[in-house]
Amino acid sequence: MSIQETIARLVADFTAVADWESRYKLIIARARQLPAMPEELKTEANQVRGCASMVWIHATCEEGVVRYAADSDALLVKGLVAIILEVYSGHPPAEILRSPPTFIEQLGLNVNLSPNRANGLTAMVRQVMIYALAFSAKGQARPPSSP
């Protein structure tokens, strides 16, 4: 599934519920589904700057796609980072870099989060993009050649 298809599915999930309280529950549900991040990856180097809560994002690039792992010490923030990973993880760096986070507005997160949470969300997306840019610059953006 492409990033744009994932965004369309997320928007459909979130617009299917009318109020912010229900959307908040969807975010929390995604937090609970986020795979556990190994403790050894919760380092200062992987910590996202600009978040009021503790947030860690780690990335690897194998076979031309970026895989992200993340965690947070706050459940809502963990749900937000889970949404970001749902959108971007498993895609080539070039596709990630071509896909601005328009889903933030489409999901209503930009107007329903506190300013601190909104700033943290921006910092998390920025970190995901920085990883994609770094992998792209290192030439890890190409899938392996066929034998």
TORLO-17085 format. One line per field, with one value per residue (C-alpha): residue number from 1; x, y, z; residue in one letter. Coordinates in steps of 0.1 Angstrom, whole numbers, plus 5000, padded with zeros to 4 digits. Example, Ala and Ser with C-alpha at 12.3 -4.5 7.8 and 13.67 -1.06 7.14 Angstrom:
BEGIN
i	1, 2
px	5123, 5137
py	4955, 4989
pz	5078, 5071
aa	a, s
This chain:
BEGIN
i	1, 2, 3, 4, 5, 6, 7, 8, 9, 10, 11, 12, 13, 14, 15, 16, 17, 18, 19, 20, 21, 22, 23, 24, 25, 26, 27, 28, 29, 30, 31, 32, 33, 34, 35, 36, 37, 38, 39, 40, 41, 42, 43, 44, 45, 46, 47, 48, 49, 50, 51, 52, 53, 54, 55, 56, 57, 58, 59, 60, 61, 62, 63, 64, 65, 66, 67, 68, 69, 70, 71, 72, 73, 74, 75, 76, 77, 78, 79, 80, 81, 82, 83, 84, 85, 86, 87, 88, 89, 90, 91, 92, 93, 94, 95, 96, 97, 98, 99, 100, 101, 102, 103, 104, 105, 106, 107, 108, 109, 110, 111, 112, 113, 114, 115, 116, 117, 118, 119, 120, 121, 122, 123, 124, 125, 126, 127, 128, 129, 130, 131, 132, 133, 134, 135, 136, 137, 138, 139, 140, 141, 142, 143, 144, 145, 146, 147
px	5000, 5014, 5018, 4988, 4966, 4976, 4967, 4933, 4926, 4936, 4914, 4885, 4890, 4891, 4863, 4840, 4839, 4823, 4839, 4874, 4869, 4863, 4893, 4914, 4904, 4916, 4949, 4952, 4943, 4971, 4995, 4986, 4992, 5027, 5053, 5076, 5108, 5139, 5153, 5188, 5173, 5160, 5192, 5199, 5208, 5173, 5155, 5133, 5141, 5112, 5087, 5075, 5073, 5101, 5100, 5125, 5126, 5151, 5153, 5170, 5170, 5172, 5163, 5155, 5128, 5130, 5117, 5110, 5108, 5095, 5082, 5071, 5066, 5031, 5003, 4988, 5022, 5029, 4997, 5007, 5041, 5023, 5003, 5034, 5050, 5019, 5021, 5058, 5074, 5081, 5085, 5115, 5132, 5122, 5085, 5087, 5103, 5077, 5049, 5044, 5024, 4991, 4973, 4979, 4954, 4931, 4929, 4922, 4953, 4966, 4935, 4927, 4961, 4976, 5004, 5030, 5017, 5014, 5050, 5060, 5041, 5060, 5093, 5085, 5076, 5107, 5128, 5112, 5120, 5156, 5162, 5147, 5169, 5200, 5193, 5186, 5219, 5238, 5225, 5205, 5173, 5177, 5163, 5189, 5196, 5181, 5205
py	5000, 5034, 5063, 5081, 5050, 5047, 5083, 5079, 5049, 5068, 5097, 5074, 5058, 5091, 5108, 5079, 5090, 5124, 5137, 5144, 5120, 5091, 5101, 5103, 5067, 5057, 5073, 5054, 5022, 5027, 5033, 4999, 4983, 4998, 4971, 4974, 4992, 4974, 4992, 4994, 5017, 5042, 5062, 5099, 5097, 5084, 5109, 5134, 5170, 5193, 5170, 5176, 5138, 5114, 5101, 5079, 5071, 5047, 5039, 5013, 5010, 4976, 4965, 5000, 5007, 5025, 5008, 5029, 5018, 5043, 5047, 5073, 5075, 5092, 5071, 5098, 5107, 5070, 5069, 5099, 5084, 5051, 5070, 5086, 5052, 5037, 5063, 5063, 5030, 5004, 5028, 5040, 5072, 5090, 5082, 5094, 5127, 5132, 5128, 5158, 5152, 5166, 5139, 5159, 5185, 5159, 5140, 5173, 5169, 5204, 5219, 5194, 5190, 5213, 5235, 5214, 5182, 5198, 5210, 5175, 5160, 5183, 5173, 5136, 5141, 5161, 5133, 5107, 5130, 5135, 5097, 5094, 5122, 5106, 5072, 5088, 5108, 5076, 5059, 5034, 5044, 5019, 4983, 4956, 4945, 4913, 4883
pz	5000, 4991, 5015, 4999, 5001, 5038, 5044, 5026, 5049, 5080, 5070, 5064, 5098, 5116, 5097, 5104, 5140, 5147, 5178, 5191, 5221, 5197, 5176, 5208, 5214, 5179, 5187, 5220, 5202, 5177, 5207, 5221, 5187, 5182, 5184, 5214, 5208, 5221, 5252, 5236, 5209, 5235, 5234, 5235, 5198, 5190, 5212, 5194, 5203, 5206, 5224, 5259, 5264, 5259, 5223, 5205, 5168, 5152, 5115, 5093, 5055, 5040, 5005, 4996, 5022, 5055, 5087, 5117, 5154, 5180, 5215, 5240, 5277, 5271, 5257, 5235, 5220, 5215, 5195, 5174, 5166, 5158, 5132, 5117, 5114, 5099, 5072, 5065, 5076, 5049, 5020, 5000, 5011, 4979, 4985, 5021, 5011, 4984, 5009, 5032, 5063, 5050, 5070, 5102, 5090, 5074, 5107, 5126, 5147, 5140, 5157, 5184, 5201, 5226, 5213, 5230, 5215, 5181, 5183, 5193, 5164, 5140, 5156, 5151, 5114, 5109, 5124, 5101, 5071, 5083, 5084, 5049, 5036, 5052, 5037, 5003, 5005, 5014, 4983, 5003, 4985, 4957, 4959, 4955, 4919, 4907, 4903
aa	m, s, i, q, e, t, i, a, r, l, v, a, d, f, t, a, v, a, d, w, e, s, r, y, k, l, i, i, a, r, a, r, q, l, p, a, m, p, e, e, l, k, t, e, a, n, q, v, r, g, c, a, s, m, v, w, i, h, a, t, c, e, e, g, v, v, r, y, a, a, d, s, d, a, l, l, v, k, g, l, v, a, i, i, l, e, v, y, s, g, h, p, p, a, e, i, l, r, s, p, p, t, f, i, e, q, l, g, l, n, v, n, l, s, p, n, r, a, n, g, l, t, a, m, v, r, q, v, m, i, y, a, l, a, f, s, a, k, g, q, a, r, p, p, s, s, p
